Each structure stands twice: as C-alpha cells, then as structure tokens.
C-alpha cells in the first residue's frame, strides 16, 4: 500500500513501521473481527502515508516555488519575520472561527479532522471556514500590493 501511494522504498518502510507502532499502542481499540482488522490496518497505513506525503509537500513547496520562478532560495531572515508578522496581523483581523481554524491549520499543522476535534466544529464547517479564511487572506494581501 505504501509503495502504491508513491513513497520511495525507505519512506514506505518507515511509514509501515510507524503504523505498526501506532497500532500496537492503540491495540485495545482495534476490531477483533478478521475482516475488520484487515480494513483497519490498510486504512491506518494509507493515512500514515498520506500524512507523510502532506508533510513532505509542505516542506518542499516553498523551495520549489522559489526555484521555479528563477528566484534565489536565500530569503533574508528579516524579510521572513516581516512577512510572518504581517500575516499574523491579517489573520488577527479575520472573524473568530476563521482565525481559529487557519491558525490551527497553518501554524499548528493540524488536518481537518484534528481541527474539528479541537474546535468542536463539524469537518464540513472546518473546510468551509478554512476556504473562506484563505480567500479573505488572498484578497487582503492583494490589496496591500
């Protein structure tokens, strides 16, 4: 399953091992039914692989974007701090629900189910709030330019 999702062999082995550890730690909650057990394990490995791919994409996306535009990868520390400060101010101006979910998503690196659990919003509501918050942030950044 890990290899079919496009992970390199070493990463696939790491994902399988991490999933085994998680399953072992949570073994009390695993279904005893053999057919349910197989589906549970496959879903667990798939989720672990997708999380790993998402983390990799987040780590490499800024670098890829900078090199594709022909720009320098070296960004001055002061510029990074200024940009972060500006974005935090823009996020602070968002309505409460949007502000909470965008902070958890962007800075806490939580995914939708985790944000839903923390905030008490439904997953659909979390997705809608994230979409609206990102759209509003894009609009505010465009106004600044």
JOWO-V65261 format. One record per pair of residues at least 12 apart in sequence whose C-alpha atoms are under 6 Angstrom apart, sorted by the first residue. I is the first residue (numbers start at 0). J is the second residue. If there is no record, write none. Layout:
# JOWO-V65261
i=[I;I]
j=[J;J]
This chain:
# JOWO-V65261
i=[18;97;97;101]
j=[44;128;132;129]
